[in-house]
Amino acid sequence: MKIQFAPHPPARRPERGSAVIVILALLAILVMLVAANTQTVRWARAEVRLVDQRQTARLAAGGTPPAGLTSTNRPNPDRSTP
């Protein structure tokens, strides 16, 4: 009487292991990008808040905008027209 062994499951190909490594590497890169983006958004939000506070303080003090930032529709009388 011969003993019959159960057939062996098919061997896994090495490509499957490398595919998992590639997917994990892509996920790690994605997490780093999200973390960097979050940090950039926090920095930008703080910068906007600082600019807003400065402008609010300047306007509350009755200051005028810097000379280069004023705009009107009237021609400048200091300029000579050709």
Kinemage of the C-alpha trace (Angstrom):
@kinemage 1
@onewidth
@group {chain A} dominant
@subgroup {mainchain}
@vectorlist {calphas} color= white
{ca met a 1} P 0.000 0.000 0.000
{ca lys a 2} L 1.462 3.294 -1.113
{ca ile a 3} L 0.991 6.485 0.880
{ca gln a 4} L -0.107 9.336 -1.315
{ca phe a 5} L 1.066 12.739 -0.332
{ca ala a 6} L -1.092 15.779 -0.799
{ca pro a 7} L 0.033 17.870 -3.753
{ca his a 8} L 2.195 20.839 -2.864
{ca pro a 9} L 0.662 24.252 -3.285
{ca pro a 10} L 2.174 26.179 -6.180
{ca ala a 11} L 5.274 28.082 -5.174
{ca arg a 12} L 4.908 31.850 -4.937
{ca arg a 13} L 6.665 33.835 -7.527
{ca pro a 14} L 9.229 36.396 -6.333
{ca glu a 15} L 7.377 39.128 -8.240
{ca arg a 16} L 4.636 39.139 -5.624
{ca gly a 17} L 7.075 39.983 -2.865
{ca ser a 18} L 8.632 42.795 -4.845
{ca ala a 19} L 5.191 44.176 -5.692
{ca val a 20} L 4.405 44.433 -1.986
{ca ile a 21} L 7.684 46.258 -1.383
{ca val a 22} L 6.946 48.701 -4.203
{ca ile a 23} L 3.449 49.381 -2.848
{ca leu a 24} L 4.841 49.965 0.654
{ca ala a 25} L 7.471 52.345 -0.733
{ca leu a 26} L 4.796 54.298 -2.621
{ca leu a 27} L 2.659 54.517 0.506
{ca ala a 28} L 5.658 55.771 2.500
{ca ile a 29} L 6.307 58.479 -0.117
{ca leu a 30} L 2.634 59.442 -0.043
{ca val a 31} L 2.680 59.768 3.748
{ca met a 32} L 5.792 61.965 3.582
{ca leu a 33} L 4.144 64.217 0.993
{ca val a 34} L 1.015 64.574 3.104
{ca ala a 35} L 3.103 65.439 6.167
{ca ala a 36} L 5.103 68.040 4.227
{ca asn a 37} L 1.932 69.535 2.777
{ca thr a 38} L 0.364 69.763 6.226
{ca gln a 39} L 3.423 71.561 7.549
{ca thr a 40} L 3.360 73.991 4.614
{ca val a 41} L -0.314 74.751 5.166
{ca arg a 42} L 0.336 75.440 8.852
{ca trp a 43} L 3.194 77.783 7.960
{ca ala a 44} L 1.083 79.608 5.362
{ca arg a 45} L -1.823 79.957 7.784
{ca ala a 46} L 0.472 81.482 10.410
{ca glu a 47} L 1.940 83.852 7.812
{ca val a 48} L -1.515 85.003 6.668
{ca arg a 49} L -2.560 85.513 10.279
{ca leu a 50} L 0.528 87.650 10.908
{ca val a 51} L -0.102 89.791 7.801
{ca asp a 52} L -3.751 90.208 8.816
{ca gln a 53} L -2.769 91.336 12.307
{ca arg a 54} L -0.272 93.851 10.912
{ca gln a 55} L -2.802 95.275 8.463
{ca thr a 56} L -5.493 95.466 11.127
{ca ala a 57} L -3.121 97.320 13.464
{ca arg a 58} L -2.035 99.689 10.676
{ca leu a 59} L -5.596 100.482 9.630
{ca ala a 60} L -6.757 100.887 13.237
{ca ala a 61} L -3.978 103.440 13.783
{ca gly a 62} L -5.234 105.472 10.815
{ca gly a 63} L -2.180 104.850 8.706
{ca thr a 64} L -2.135 105.305 4.970
{ca pro a 65} L -0.972 102.657 2.549
{ca pro a 66} L 2.579 102.941 1.260
{ca ala a 67} L 3.032 105.359 -1.652
{ca gly a 68} L 3.682 102.623 -4.203
{ca leu a 69} L 0.435 100.829 -3.408
{ca thr a 70} L -2.028 103.672 -3.950
{ca ser a 71} L -3.974 103.626 -7.167
{ca thr a 72} L -6.388 106.114 -8.644
{ca asn a 73} L -8.071 106.585 -11.980
{ca arg a 74} L -6.847 110.151 -12.268
{ca pro a 75} L -3.655 110.891 -14.185
{ca asn a 76} L -0.601 111.798 -12.153
{ca pro a 77} L -0.053 115.595 -12.341
{ca asp a 78} L 3.667 115.143 -11.630
{ca arg a 79} L 4.216 113.263 -14.888
{ca ser a 80} L 4.611 115.204 -18.055
{ca thr a 81} L 2.675 113.752 -20.977
{ca pro a 82} L 4.495 113.623 -24.313
